[in-house]
Amino acid sequence: MVKALQETHPLLDAIIKEFNLKHDAALAQFLKIAPSMVSKIRHRTLSVTGDTILRVYDRTGWSIEKIREKL
């Protein structure tokens, strides 16, 4: 059986890479959001909200401009 490829999302992938997180569950814990929310953002059934952008800003220390570039 072939495992389905995980969808990419520039913002989520950048956070995982920069903070050496192993998977989306670790990303959810890092951002302090529900794992289902990460999944919905990754599969584009949920847009990145202002609240999520603020969480990314608070947890990563990235500028709003850098976050915007990744969106």
N, C-alpha and C positions, 0 to 999 in steps of 0.2 A: 504494500500500500504506500502510495506517495503522500508525504506530508505536505499540506497546503503551505504555500509561501505566506509569510506574515506581511501584511500591508505596511508600506512605509508612510511615515508622517515626518516631515522635516523637523518640526519642533520637538516632538517626542524622541525621535532618533538622536537629535543633537544633545538632549539632556542625558539620555542613556549613555551616550559615548563620553561626554565630558565628565560625568560623575561616576563612571565605571559601574553602572548598574547592570545587573545580569539579565533582567527581563522586565516585562510590563508590570508584574506584581510589585517588584522592587521600586519601579517608577511611581506607581500609585502610592506606595508607602512613603516615598521620598516627598511627593507633592502633597501628601495627606488628603488624597481623594480616593473615591471608591474604585477598585479595579475595573468594574463595569464601565465607569466613566472613561477611563483610559481606552478601553476596548472600543467604545462608541466613537471616541474622537479618532482613534486610529483607523477605524473602518468608515469614517466620515458619515456616520448616522447622527452625530452630534457635533455642532460647531464648537470651536474654542470660545468660551464665554469670557467676559470681562473678569469674572471671579477667578477663572482658571489662569488668565494672564497675570492677575495679581499674585496668585499662588506661585506661579513660575518665577515671577520677579522677586518675591520674598525668599523663596527657597534657593534660587540660583545666584541671586545678586546681579543678574544680567540687566543691562539697560533695556528700556522699553523698545528702543530702536533695534537692538539685537534680537529681541523676541519677535518683533514685527518682521524682521528679515526672514526669520525661520517659518513664518506663517505663509 
